[in-house]
Structures are given as C-alpha cells and as structure tokens.
Amino acid sequence: MGDILTDLAALLRCPLTGQQLHLATPEEFRALPSHDADGYLVREDGAAAYPVTGGIPDLLPESMIPLIVDPS
C-alpha cells in the first residue's frame, strides 16, 4: 500500500466508534483470519479491522472484521 493510503488512513475513522484507523502492520495482517483484501485498516483499540481492496477502504459496518484483543 502506498503513502497516499497512509495519509488517508490518518483522516479516516471507524464508522461505529469514531476511533482512528491505521494500516495493518505485517504482524496484524498475518493475524487476520482472512486475506481476501490487499490490506486492512485496524481500529485504534485493535478490536476491529476494515478491508482495503484496490486501494479503496471498505468502511461499511457490515465489512468490519472483529479481532481478538489480548488483555495482557
């Protein structure tokens, strides 16, 4: 993913919580249950991700992928 998406991610927010999103790190990407997308935007609390396909983020609530957050 390019720098444009990185810059865009800084402006985007989760449509459900309003939390900031960031591009998934390689570790976060590998931890996601599906790799159908080119990348993912991960919510600030790490509890959800949204797919990015063809450079276009899908921020529809029904596209959200719940993530397991390690409480430690």
C-alpha positions in Angstrom: 0.0 0.0 0.0 1.3 3.4 -0.8 1.9 6.6 1.0 -1.4 8.1 -0.2 -3.4 5.4 1.7 -1.2 6.0 4.8 -2.0 9.7 4.6 -5.7 8.9 4.1 -5.8 6.5 7.0 -4.8 9.3 9.3 -8.0 11.1 8.4 -10.4 8.1 8.5 -12.3 7.0 11.5 -14.2 3.8 12.4 -17.9 4.4 11.5 -19.0 2.6 14.6 -16.8 4.1 17.3 -15.1 7.2 15.8 -11.7 5.8 16.7 -8.7 6.5 14.4 -7.6 3.8 11.9 -4.1 2.8 10.9 -2.8 0.5 8.2 -2.3 -3.0 9.5 1.3 -3.9 10.3 2.7 -7.1 8.9 2.0 -8.8 12.2 -1.6 -7.6 12.3 -2.1 -8.6 8.7 -0.9 -12.2 9.4 -3.2 -12.4 12.4 -6.3 -11.6 10.4 -8.5 -14.6 9.7 -8.8 -13.8 6.0 -6.5 -12.3 3.4 -9.1 -11.6 0.7 -8.1 -7.9 0.8 -4.9 -6.1 -0.3 -4.6 -4.7 3.2 -6.6 -3.7 6.3 -7.2 -0.6 8.4 -7.1 -1.5 12.0 -9.1 0.4 14.7 -7.1 2.3 17.4 -8.1 -0.2 20.1 -7.1 -3.2 17.9 -10.5 -4.8 18.2 -11.6 -4.4 14.6 -10.3 -4.1 11.1 -11.7 -3.0 7.7 -10.6 -4.4 4.4 -8.8 -2.3 1.7 -9.2 -3.7 -1.8 -7.6 -2.0 -4.8 -6.6 0.9 -2.6 -10.2 1.6 -1.6 -11.1 1.2 2.1 -14.4 -0.6 2.8 -15.7 1.2 5.9 -19.2 -0.2 5.9 -20.1 -1.5 9.4 -21.0 -5.0 7.9 -17.5 -5.2 6.4 -15.8 -4.9 9.9 -13.8 -7.9 11.0 -13.8 -8.3 14.8 -10.3 -9.1 16.2 -9.4 -10.8 19.4 -7.6 -8.4 21.7 -5.1 -9.9 24.1 -5.9 -8.4 27.6 -2.3 -8.7 28.8 
